Amino acid sequence: MPLTLLLLASAPAYARSPRAALRPYHLLGNGTLHHGSPRPQDTRAHRVPLLVLIFSTEANGARRQEQHRTWLNHDWRDAAGEPVPWRYAYVIGRRGGAAAATVPPDELVGDRLHLGRVEDTYLGLVHKTLEALRWAAASVSFEALLKTDDDSIAHVSRLWAWLGAAAAREASEASAWRWGRLYAGRLQVDSQVVRSNFTAADLWHPSWYPRDFLKWAVPVASFGADRFPPHCSGGGYLLGRDAAASLLAERARWVADPFPVEDAFLGVLAQRAGLAPTNLGPNLRGRQSEGCVAGVVCEETARHALFEDPPASSPQGRALFAGRILVHRVSSFERAFAWLLLEPRRRSQGRARGGGSQQRGGEAGHVAAMGR
């Protein structure tokens, strides 16, 4: 991989103000990016250093419009003032119950990738994810892929800067980190496996689960352990090109049906492929150091979580978004985007202003700033 491309972004990132019109060069289907010398096998593919796949459905047009008006329409720049070389596409399956023949399979139209072979249902999400990875691996020459959702918001400049710093670590002879095998996001550890005969009394942490928690039920034949391996939350995670290929290879070796918990299933495939997840989320019970959890890479330099996945009921204020790379379950994109562009306050500033509790996930502080 041409490391010089990413090393430019290792310094703190800066982004210019958004413009009014949607810039078509962010669309995956509207031209390609050529950085360095493309490999011969990639000359007929889109060459995109950073590919963002946003999972959506036909019914979620309002969410897509909010993303267009905010982070997708922003003029993201790297530390040197150059445009971040990224493209995005929405990944949309066919409506549940619709005949497969009504939608052409794997068709990229504008900013939408239509996957005709998968249904847009919760049970079909794991198949949709694998089909999207398969399409990206075959159709796009990407270096890094961000999978996220249409209720998420991302700071592309910070993401590009983090990738640049990661490339710099790989350049160090002492580093065992490998760029192509990147698997990073907000880490989930000790997640319980739910069975179809469970009641609320069987759950380790009942308050964490919705009433319809049985949608996460996993047959013993598909996965027999009582907890999932450490894995990245499905609201947003990063994959290197080799990591994506490894996941697809492990899926091909998987004999049983994939169980319908997308992020956990990919975590199982990642474990089988020998991919160590990198935690970009909150500290793991105060163990945010090298080897904090077996088989996990922890970010020692992050002062706070870079990826956040707060509960839907949590208040959303400045503290949740400022300084982050990605936040899932956004309730108001306009306010969230304004906060996302800010840097986090220092602790002394937070105390002087009344601060707010640094609650895990929700970060309820600075609620009074809403509407600012």
ZAKOL-354888 format. One line per field, with one value per residue: residue number from 1; x, y, z of N, C-alpha, C in turn. Coordinates in steps of 0.05 Angstrom, whole numbers. Each point is the difference from the previous one (the first is absolute). Layout:
ZAKOL-354888
nr [NUM, ...]
n_x [X, ...]
n_y [Y, ...]
n_z [Z, ...]
ca_x [X, ...]
ca_y [Y, ...]
ca_z [Z, ...]
c_x [X, ...]
c_y [Y, ...]
c_z [Z, ...]
This chain:
ZAKOL-354888
nr [1, 2, 3, 4, 5, 6, 7, 8, 9, 10, 11, 12, 13, 14, 15, 16, 17, 18, 19, 20, 21, 22, 23, 24, 25, 26, 27, 28, 29, 30, 31, 32, 33, 34, 35, 36, 37, 38, 39, 40, 41, 42, 43, 44, 45, 46, 47, 48, 49, 50, 51, 52, 53, 54, 55, 56, 57, 58, 59, 60, 61, 62, 63, 64, 65, 66, 67, 68, 69, 70, 71, 72, 73, 74, 75, 76, 77, 78, 79, 80, 81, 82, 83, 84, 85, 86, 87, 88, 89, 90, 91, 92, 93, 94, 95, 96, 97, 98, 99, 100, 101, 102, 103, 104, 105, 106, 107, 108, 109, 110, 111, 112, 113, 114, 115, 116, 117, 118, 119, 120, 121, 122, 123, 124, 125, 126, 127, 128, 129, 130, 131, 132, 133, 134, 135, 136, 137, 138, 139, 140, 141, 142, 143, 144, 145, 146, 147, 148, 149, 150, 151, 152, 153, 154, 155, 156, 157, 158, 159, 160, 161, 162, 163, 164, 165, 166, 167, 168, 169, 170, 171, 172, 173, 174, 175, 176, 177, 178, 179, 180, 181, 182, 183, 184, 185, 186, 187, 188, 189, 190, 191, 192, 193, 194, 195, 196, 197, 198, 199, 200, 201, 202, 203, 204, 205, 206, 207, 208, 209, 210, 211, 212, 213, 214, 215, 216, 217, 218, 219, 220, 221, 222, 223, 224, 225, 226, 227, 228, 229, 230, 231, 232, 233, 234, 235, 236, 237, 238, 239, 240, 241, 242, 243, 244, 245, 246, 247, 248, 249, 250, 251, 252, 253, 254, 255, 256, 257, 258, 259, 260, 261, 262, 263, 264, 265, 266, 267, 268, 269, 270, 271, 272, 273, 274, 275, 276, 277, 278, 279, 280, 281, 282, 283, 284, 285, 286, 287, 288, 289, 290, 291, 292, 293, 294, 295, 296, 297, 298, 299, 300, 301, 302, 303, 304, 305, 306, 307, 308, 309, 310, 311, 312, 313, 314, 315, 316, 317, 318, 319, 320, 321, 322, 323, 324, 325, 326, 327, 328, 329, 330, 331, 332, 333, 334, 335, 336, 337, 338, 339, 340, 341, 342, 343, 344, 345, 346, 347, 348, 349, 350, 351, 352, 353, 354, 355, 356, 357, 358, 359, 360, 361, 362, 363, 364, 365, 366, 367, 368, 369, 370, 371, 372]
n_x [17, -6, 18, 15, -19, 4, 26, -10, -16, 25, 2, -8, -24, -5, -24, -5, -11, -24, -6, -14, 15, -13, 24, -3, 23, -19, -15, -3, -23, 10, 14, 26, 13, 20, 8, 24, 15, -22, -5, 12, -3, 8, 11, -15, 10, -21, 17, -6, 18, -21, -11, -22, -8, -22, -7, -19, -24, -17, -10, 27, -16, -15, 8, -3, -23, -4, 8, -16, -18, 12, 7, -20, -10, 17, 15, 2, 18, 24, 20, 6, -26, 7, -17, -15, 16, -26, -15, -26, -14, -26, -2, -16, -14, -12, -24, -5, 0, 17, -9, 19, -17, -13, 22, 14, 14, 9, -19, 21, -20, 14, -11, -14, 9, -15, -4, -4, 22, -1, -15, -13, 8, -7, -15, -5, 4, 3, -21, -14, 10, -3, -24, -3, 11, -16, -20, 5, 5, -23, -11, 12, 20, -9, 9, -20, -16, -17, -10, -22, -17, -25, 4, 22, 20, 15, 23, -2, 4, -14, -18, 3, 0, -20, -10, 6, -9, -20, 0, 3, -19, -13, 7, -7, 25, -4, -16, -18, -7, -21, 6, 7, 8, -4, -7, -14, -6, -25, 18, -11, 0, 4, -6, -23, 1, -20, -16, -13, 9, 15, -1, -12, -9, 2, -7, 26, -8, -22, 11, 19, -20, -8, -26, 8, 13, -22, -1, 14, -21, 18, -4, -2, -14, -8, -4, 18, 18, 4, 23, -3, 18, 21, -18, 1, -11, -24, -2, 24, 13, 27, 4, 23, 13, 23, -8, -9, 22, 12, -16, 3, 26, -2, -15, 17, 16, -18, -4, -4, -26, 5, 7, -25, 25, -3, 2, -16, -15, 2, -7, -19, -8, 1, -12, -16, -2, 1, -23, 19, -23, -1, 2, -20, -11, -18, 14, 15, -19, 10, -3, -1, 12, 25, -15, -17, -5, 1, 19, 4, -1, 12, -14, 26, -1, -22, -6, -15, -24, 9, -9, -24, -13, -11, -11, -21, -3, 25, 3, -3, 24, 12, -1, -23, 0, 7, 17, -25, 3, -14, -25, -10, -23, 5, -8, 19, 0, -17, -11, -3, -5, -15, -9, -4, -4, -9, 20, 7, -17, 19, 9, 21, -3, -2, 19, 14, -9, 6, 16, -2, -16, 22, -25, 4, 9, -17, 19, -15, 26, -2, -20, 8, 22, -19, 1, 25]
n_y [-24, 21, -3, 11, -14, -18, 0, 11, -19, -6, 25, 17, -9, 13, 11, 5, 24, -10, -10, 16, -4, -23, -7, -3, 13, 3, 0, -25, 2, 22, -17, -2, -10, 12, -14, 8, -22, -1, -20, -16, -16, 25, -1, -20, 4, 10, 21, -9, 17, 16, -23, 15, -22, 13, -15, -3, 10, -10, -9, 0, 10, 4, -23, -11, 14, -8, -24, 3, 10, -21, -23, -10, 24, -10, 21, -26, 10, -6, -7, -9, -1, -25, -3, -10, -20, 7, -22, 5, -20, 4, -19, -7, -16, -22, 11, -4, -25, 19, -5, -18, -9, 13, -7, 15, -23, 9, 20, 14, 14, 20, 6, -17, -18, -9, -14, -10, -12, 23, -9, 24, -20, 0, -21, 17, 14, -24, -9, 21, -3, -26, 4, 20, -16, -19, 17, 11, -24, -5, 22, 1, 14, -9, 19, 16, -15, 20, -19, 14, 15, 2, -10, -2, 12, 9, 3, 4, 25, -2, -11, 18, 18, -13, -3, 26, 5, -15, 13, 22, -11, -6, 25, 0, -6, 15, 10, -15, 25, -10, 19, -18, -9, 25, -1, 23, 7, 4, -9, -23, -2, -26, 1, -1, -26, 10, -15, -15, -16, 22, 6, 21, -20, -8, 25, 3, 16, -7, 20, -15, -16, 2, 5, 8, -6, -14, 24, 0, -17, -16, -16, -19, -10, 25, 2, -17, 20, 8, 7, 23, -4, 14, 19, 12, 20, -9, 20, -11, -11, -2, -4, -13, 4, -6, 17, 16, -4, 3, 20, 8, -4, 11, 19, -2, 0, 19, -22, 9, 5, 24, 5, 9, 0, 20, 18, -15, -4, 25, 5, -18, 10, 24, -11, -13, 24, 1, 14, 15, 3, 24, 6, 12, -16, 0, 9, -22, 11, 22, -19, 26, -23, -3, -17, 21, -13, -25, 2, 22, 18, 13, 21, 3, 11, -14, 26, -6, -11, -13, -24, 10, -15, 24, -7, -9, -8, -1, 20, 17, 6, 23, -9, -8, 24, 19, 1, -9, -25, -16, 7, -21, -5, 16, 17, 18, -4, 19, -5, -25, 9, 20, -19, -16, 24, -1, 11, -22, 8, 15, -18, 17, 1, -26, -1, 18, -15, -15, -2, -22, -19, -14, -3, -26, 5, 7, 3, 0, 6, 25, -12, 18, -12, -19, 4, -3]
n_z [0, -16, 19, -19, -12, 20, -4, -22, 8, 7, -10, 19, -4, -23, 3, -25, -3, 6, -25, -15, -22, -6, 10, -26, 5, 19, -22, 8, -11, 11, -15, -4, 21, -11, 21, -10, -4, -13, 15, -16, 22, 7, -24, 1, 23, 14, 0, 24, 9, 3, 4, -2, 12, -7, 20, -19, -2, -17, 23, 1, -19, 21, 10, -24, -1, 25, -7, -22, 17, 11, 11, -15, 7, 18, -1, 3, 17, -10, 15, -24, 6, -5, -20, 19, -9, 1, 1, -5, 10, -4, 18, -20, 15, -8, -4, 25, -11, -9, -24, 1, -18, 19, 12, -18, 1, 23, 2, -9, 12, -10, 23, -15, 17, -21, 22, -24, 9, 14, 21, 1, 14, 25, -5, -20, 23, 12, -15, 7, 25, 0, -11, 18, 18, -9, -2, 23, 9, -14, 10, 23, -10, 24, 16, 6, 15, 0, 16, -7, 15, -8, 24, -15, 13, -20, 13, -26, 6, 22, -14, -20, 19, 11, -24, -3, 24, -7, -24, 15, 15, -22, -7, 26, 0, 22, -19, 14, 0, -12, -17, -18, 24, -6, 25, -2, 24, 7, 18, -5, 27, 3, -26, 13, -5, -14, 14, -17, 19, -4, 26, 9, 14, -25, -2, -6, -20, 13, 15, -10, 3, -26, -2, -25, 23, -3, -12, 23, 0, 11, -21, 18, -20, 1, 27, 11, -1, 25, -12, -13, -19, 9, -5, -24, 13, -8, 18, 2, -20, 4, -26, 3, -23, 12, 19, -18, -14, 23, 5, -25, 3, 24, -12, -20, 22, 5, 14, 24, 3, -12, 24, 7, 8, -17, 19, 15, -22, -7, 26, -2, -24, 12, 21, -16, -10, 26, -4, 10, 12, -12, 26, -13, 17, 19, 21, -1, 16, -10, -19, -5, -5, -8, -15, -2, -23, 6, -19, 16, -20, 20, -5, 4, -24, -3, 3, -21, 1, -21, 6, -4, 17, 6, 23, -13, 25, -6, 17, -20, 8, 4, 25, -10, -12, 17, -21, -6, -7, 16, -4, 12, -12, -20, 19, -2, -26, -2, 24, -6, -24, 10, 16, -20, -11, 25, 13, 13, 20, 9, 18, 0, -27, -1, 19, -14, -20, 20, -22, 14, 6, 1, -5, 5, -25, 20, 18, 22, 4, 7, 13, 18, -12, 3, -25, 10]
ca_x [-17, 16, -3, 3, -27, -13, 17, -6, -22, 6, -3, -28, -15, -16, -20, -11, -29, -15, -12, -29, -8, 12, 23, -3, 25, 0, -15, 17, -4, 5, 29, 18, 23, 25, 22, 21, -3, -19, 10, -13, -25, -20, -4, -28, -17, 2, 23, -9, 15, -18, -27, -20, -26, -21, -23, -25, -22, -15, -18, 14, 8, 3, 26, 21, 0, 14, 29, 9, 2, 20, 27, 6, 3, 21, 25, 20, 28, 20, 16, 14, -19, -9, -25, 3, -8, -20, -26, -20, -24, -21, -5, -28, -10, -27, -20, -7, -23, 0, 13, 27, 2, -9, 23, 25, 19, 26, 0, 7, -14, 5, 14, -13, 7, -23, 6, -26, -2, -5, -23, 5, -13, 20, 11, 16, 22, 27, 4, 5, 28, 19, -2, 13, 29, 7, -1, 22, 25, 2, -6, 13, 27, 1, 20, -15, -29, -17, -28, -16, -29, -12, -4, 26, 13, 29, 19, 18, 28, 12, 3, 24, 23, 5, 11, 28, 15, 2, 20, 26, 8, 8, 27, 20, 10, -7, -29, -11, -26, -1, -21, -20, -16, -14, -27, 0, -26, -8, 1, -19, 13, -17, -28, -14, -15, -28, -13, -28, -17, 6, -17, 16, 15, 25, 19, 19, -5, -27, -6, 13, -13, -28, -19, 1, 28, 2, 9, 29, 4, 20, -2, 25, 14, 15, 21, -6, 10, -20, 6, 14, 27, 0, -6, -7, -29, -9, -6, 22, 26, 19, 13, 20, -8, 6, -19, -26, 4, 2, -27, -15, 11, -10, -28, -2, 6, -20, -19, -28, -11, 9, -20, -9, 11, 20, 26, 11, 8, 26, 21, 8, 17, 26, 16, 9, 20, 23, 0, -3, -15, 12, -22, -1, -22, 7, 19, -11, 2, 25, 23, 8, 29, 7, -8, -21, -17, 14, -7, -11, 19, -12, 12, 11, 3, -26, -8, -28, -9, -2, -26, -20, -25, -16, -28, -19, -13, 20, 1, 22, 10, 26, 21, -2, 9, 25, 24, -4, 1, -27, -20, -23, -26, -2, -28, -3, 25, 9, 14, 22, 21, 14, 16, 21, 22, 14, 19, -10, 10, 18, -15, -2, -21, -25, -7, -6, -26, -20, 7, -21, 10, 11, -13, 8, -19, -17, 14, -23, 8, -4, -27, -10, 10, -17, -13, 19]
ca_y [24, 25, 13, 29, 11, 3, 14, 29, 6, -7, 23, 6, 6, 24, -2, 26, 2, -12, 17, -4, -20, -26, -3, -26, -17, -18, -23, -21, -5, 23, 3, -15, 14, -14, 8, -20, -16, -22, -27, -9, -13, 20, 22, 2, 4, 26, 1, 18, -5, -3, -6, 1, -13, 8, -19, 14, -14, 18, 16, 19, 23, 24, -2, 6, 29, 13, -5, 16, 28, 4, -9, -9, 24, 16, 1, -11, 4, -12, 20, 16, 15, -14, -15, -28, -17, -19, -2, -14, -10, -13, -28, -5, -25, 2, 0, -27, -11, 6, -20, 7, 8, 27, 19, -11, -5, 14, 22, 26, 22, 24, -7, -23, -27, -18, -29, -13, -28, -1, 15, 19, -8, -3, -27, 0, 19, -12, -6, 26, 9, -17, 7, 26, -4, -15, 19, 19, -14, -6, 23, 25, -3, 17, -6, -3, 1, 6, -8, 14, -1, 26, 16, 7, 24, -5, 22, -14, 10, -14, -28, -1, 5, -24, -20, 8, -8, -29, -7, 6, -21, -23, 5, -5, -27, -13, -4, -24, 8, -3, 18, -14, -16, 18, -5, 20, 13, 0, -28, -14, -23, -16, 2, -25, -13, -4, -24, 4, -6, 18, 21, 22, -10, -13, 20, 9, 28, 4, 28, 7, -13, 8, -21, -20, -9, -27, 3, -6, -27, -15, -29, -13, -12, 21, 10, -14, 13, 16, 28, 5, 11, 30, 8, 28, 6, 2, 27, 10, -13, 2, -24, 2, -17, -28, -9, -6, -25, -21, -5, -14, -27, -15, -5, -22, -25, -3, -21, 6, 26, 23, 7, 27, 22, 7, 7, -23, -21, 9, -4, -29, -4, 13, -17, -23, 10, 11, 29, 11, 26, 24, 15, 29, 9, 7, -17, -25, -4, 11, -15, 10, -2, -23, -25, 4, -23, -19, 1, 26, 22, 24, 26, 12, 29, 14, 11, -7, -17, 11, -10, -1, -14, 4, -10, 18, 17, 19, 28, 5, 27, 6, -18, -25, 2, 15, -16, -28, -8, -10, -3, -15, 6, 29, 9, 25, 2, 28, 6, -19, 8, 23, -9, -18, 16, 12, -16, -4, 19, -10, -5, 25, 16, -13, 6, 29, 5, -18, -27, -19, -26, -14, -26, -18, -1, 23, 24, 18, 28, 22, -1, 27, 12, -7, 23, 22]
ca_z [0, 0, 26, -2, -3, 25, 20, -1, 18, 27, 18, 5, -25, -1, -21, -8, 4, -21, -20, -2, -19, 4, -18, -12, 0, 22, -7, -9, -28, -16, -3, 17, 11, -7, 17, -4, -24, 5, -8, -25, 4, 9, -19, -8, 24, 14, 18, 21, 25, 22, -9, 21, -7, 19, -3, 1, -12, -17, 16, 17, -16, 16, 12, -20, -5, 22, -4, -22, 8, 21, -4, -27, -16, 11, -15, 19, -9, 17, 15, -20, -15, -24, 4, 8, -23, 9, -14, 16, -14, 17, -6, 3, -10, -10, 21, 10, -14, -28, -16, -6, -28, -4, 3, -12, 21, 3, -19, 11, -13, 16, 25, 12, -9, 4, 1, -6, 10, 29, 9, 21, 25, 21, -3, -24, 2, -3, -29, -14, 6, -15, -28, -5, 1, -24, -22, 3, -6, -28, -17, 9, 11, 24, 21, 25, -4, 24, -2, 20, -5, -8, 24, 11, -10, 1, -5, -19, 3, 23, -8, -18, 17, 16, -19, -5, 24, 0, -20, 12, 19, -16, -11, 21, -1, 25, 2, -11, -12, -30, -11, -16, 17, 19, 9, 22, 6, 29, 7, 17, 13, 18, -8, 4, -22, 7, -11, -7, 24, 22, 10, 11, 23, -9, -9, 20, 5, -13, -7, -25, -22, -6, 5, -21, -1, -13, -28, 1, 8, -17, 4, 10, -23, -14, 17, 25, 24, 14, -5, -25, 3, -4, -27, -3, -2, -27, -8, -16, 4, -22, -10, -21, -23, 6, 21, -13, -14, 19, 10, -21, -2, 23, -5, -19, 15, 21, -9, 9, -9, 17, 20, -7, 16, -20, 10, 15, -19, -12, 20, 0, -24, 4, 18, -16, -20, 14, 0, 27, -2, 13, 14, -3, 17, 28, 14, 8, 29, 9, -9, -27, -3, -17, 12, 20, -2, -17, -28, -8, -2, 12, -7, 24, -3, 0, 26, 4, -21, -27, -10, 22, -7, 24, 0, -13, 20, 12, -10, -19, 2, -11, 10, -14, -28, -4, -1, -8, -28, -8, 21, -9, 12, 2, 1, -15, -15, -2, 24, 3, -18, 11, 23, -10, -11, 22, 15, 27, 20, 20, 24, 16, -11, 6, 28, 3, -12, 11, -11, -5, 6, -23, 1, -21, -23, -4, 6, 2, 6, -19, -11, -3, -25, -23, -12, -3]
c_x [17, -4, 1, -27, -13, 17, -5, -21, 6, -2, -30, -14, -16, -19, -11, -31, -16, -11, -29, -7, 15, 22, -1, 26, 2, -14, 19, -2, 8, 30, 15, 22, 25, 22, 22, -6, -19, 12, -15, -27, -22, -7, -29, -19, 3, 23, -7, 15, -19, -29, -19, -26, -19, -24, -26, -22, -16, -17, 14, 11, 5, 28, 22, 2, 15, 30, 11, 4, 22, 27, 7, 5, 23, 25, 23, 28, 19, 16, 15, -19, -10, -26, 6, -10, -19, -23, -19, -22, -18, -4, -29, -8, -28, -19, -8, -25, 0, 15, 28, 3, -8, 23, 24, 20, 25, 3, 6, -12, 2, 16, -12, 10, -23, 10, -26, -3, -6, -24, 9, -17, 22, 14, 19, 24, 28, 6, 5, 28, 20, -2, 12, 30, 10, 0, 24, 27, 4, -1, 16, 28, 3, 24, -13, -30, -13, -28, -14, -29, -10, -9, 26, 11, 30, 16, 21, 29, 13, 5, 25, 25, 7, 12, 29, 18, 4, 21, 28, 9, 9, 28, 22, 8, -9, -30, -8, -27, 1, -24, -22, -19, -15, -29, -4, -28, -4, -3, -22, 14, -20, -30, -13, -13, -28, -10, -30, -18, 5, -24, 18, 16, 26, 22, 18, -5, -27, -5, 13, -16, -28, -19, 1, 28, 3, 7, 30, 5, 18, -4, 27, 16, 17, 24, -6, 8, -21, 6, 15, 28, -1, -4, -8, -29, -8, -6, 22, 26, 16, 12, 21, -8, 6, -19, -27, 2, 1, -28, -17, 10, -10, -30, -3, 5, -21, -21, -29, -10, 12, -22, -6, 9, 24, 27, 14, 9, 26, 23, 9, 17, 27, 18, 11, 22, 25, 2, -5, -14, 15, -23, 3, -23, 9, 19, -15, 4, 27, 24, 10, 30, 6, -7, -22, -20, 14, -10, -11, 23, -14, 15, 10, 0, -26, -8, -29, -8, -2, -25, -19, -26, -18, -27, -19, -12, 19, -3, 24, 8, 29, 21, 0, 13, 27, 24, -3, 6, -27, -18, -25, -25, -3, -30, -5, 26, 11, 16, 24, 24, 15, 18, 23, 24, 17, 20, -11, 12, 20, -16, -3, -21, -28, -9, -7, -28, -22, 2, -24, 12, 10, -11, 8, -22, -16, 14, -20, 7, -6, -27, -10, 10, -17, -16, 19, 6]
c_y [25, 15, 30, 14, 6, 15, 30, 7, -6, 23, 5, 9, 26, -2, 28, 0, -14, 20, -8, -24, -26, -3, -28, -17, -18, -27, -21, -4, 23, 5, -16, 17, -16, 13, -21, -15, -23, -27, -9, -12, 19, 20, 2, 5, 29, -2, 21, -6, -5, -3, -1, -13, 6, -18, 15, -18, 20, 19, 23, 24, 25, 0, 6, 29, 14, -4, 16, 29, 6, -13, -10, 24, 18, -2, -10, 2, -14, 23, 18, 17, -12, -15, -29, -17, -22, 0, -15, -11, -11, -28, -6, -27, 3, -1, -29, -9, 6, -22, 9, 11, 29, 20, -13, -4, 17, 22, 26, 22, 25, -7, -24, -26, -18, -29, -16, -27, -1, 18, 19, -7, -3, -27, -1, 18, -12, -8, 25, 10, -16, 5, 26, -2, -15, 19, 19, -13, -4, 25, 25, -7, 19, -9, -4, 4, 6, -10, 15, 0, 28, 16, 7, 25, -4, 25, -12, 9, -14, -30, -4, 5, -25, -22, 7, -7, -30, -9, 6, -21, -25, 3, -5, -29, -16, -7, -26, 6, -2, 15, -16, -16, 16, -10, 16, 12, 1, -28, -9, -24, -14, 2, -27, -10, -6, -25, 4, -6, 18, 17, 22, -9, -14, 20, 9, 29, 8, 29, 8, -9, 12, -23, -22, -12, -28, 2, -6, -29, -15, -30, -11, -12, 20, 10, -10, 14, 17, 30, 3, 9, 30, 7, 29, 4, 6, 28, 13, -14, 3, -27, 8, -20, -30, -11, -7, -26, -24, -7, -16, -29, -17, -6, -23, -27, -6, -19, 6, 26, 22, 7, 30, 22, 9, 6, -23, -22, 8, -3, -29, -6, 12, -16, -24, 8, 11, 30, 10, 27, 22, 15, 30, 11, 7, -20, -26, -5, 9, -14, 9, 2, -24, -26, 3, -22, -19, 1, 26, 20, 25, 25, 13, 30, 15, 10, -8, -18, 14, -9, -3, -13, 2, -13, 21, 20, 20, 28, 3, 29, 2, -21, -27, 1, 13, -18, -28, -3, -8, -3, -13, 10, 30, 8, 25, 5, 29, 8, -18, 8, 24, -7, -17, 15, 13, -20, -4, 21, -14, -3, 25, 18, -12, 6, 29, 7, -17, -28, -17, -28, -13, -28, -17, -1, 25, 27, 23, 29, 19, -1, 29, 14, -6, 24, 23, 5]
c_z [0, 26, -2, -2, 26, 21, 0, 21, 29, 20, 5, -25, 3, -23, -6, 3, -22, -19, -3, -18, 6, -21, -12, 1, 25, -8, -12, -30, -19, -2, 21, 11, -6, 17, -2, -25, 5, -9, -25, 4, 9, -21, -9, 23, 9, 19, 21, 26, 24, -11, 24, -10, 22, -4, 5, -11, -18, 17, 15, -16, 17, 14, -20, -7, 22, -2, -23, 8, 20, -9, -28, -18, 9, -16, 18, -12, 20, 13, -19, -17, -25, 5, 9, -23, 9, -19, 18, -18, 21, -9, 7, -12, -11, 24, 8, -14, -30, -16, -9, -29, -4, 2, -12, 22, -2, -21, 15, -16, 17, 25, 13, -13, 7, -1, -3, 12, 30, 6, 22, 25, 21, -3, -24, 1, -3, -28, -16, 4, -16, -30, -7, 1, -25, -24, 1, -7, -30, -18, 7, 11, 23, 17, 27, -6, 27, -6, 22, -8, -6, 24, 14, -13, 3, -7, -18, 3, 24, -6, -17, 16, 17, -18, -6, 23, 1, -20, 10, 20, -15, -11, 20, 0, 25, 1, -13, -14, -30, -11, -14, 17, 22, 5, 25, 3, 30, 9, 18, 12, 18, -7, 2, -25, 9, -15, -3, 24, 23, 8, 11, 24, -8, -9, 22, 8, -13, -9, -26, -24, -5, 5, -21, -2, -13, -29, -2, 7, -20, 6, 10, -23, -15, 16, 28, 25, 13, -2, -26, 5, -2, -29, -1, -4, -29, -9, -17, 6, -25, -7, -21, -23, 6, 21, -13, -16, 19, 11, -21, -3, 23, -3, -19, 13, 21, -9, 8, -12, 18, 20, -3, 19, -16, 12, 15, -19, -14, 20, 2, -24, 4, 19, -15, -19, 14, 0, 29, -2, 16, 12, -4, 17, 28, 12, 9, 30, 11, -9, -27, -1, -18, 15, 20, 0, -19, -29, -10, 0, 11, -7, 25, -2, 1, 27, 6, -23, -27, -14, 24, -11, 24, -1, -12, 20, 13, -11, -18, 1, -11, 7, -15, -28, -4, 1, -9, -30, -10, 24, -13, 15, 4, -1, -16, -15, -1, 25, 4, -17, 10, 24, -10, -10, 22, 12, 29, 19, 19, 26, 17, -11, 7, 29, 3, -11, 12, -10, -6, 4, -25, 0, -24, -21, -3, 3, 2, 6, -23, -14, -4, -25, -24, -10, -4, -29]
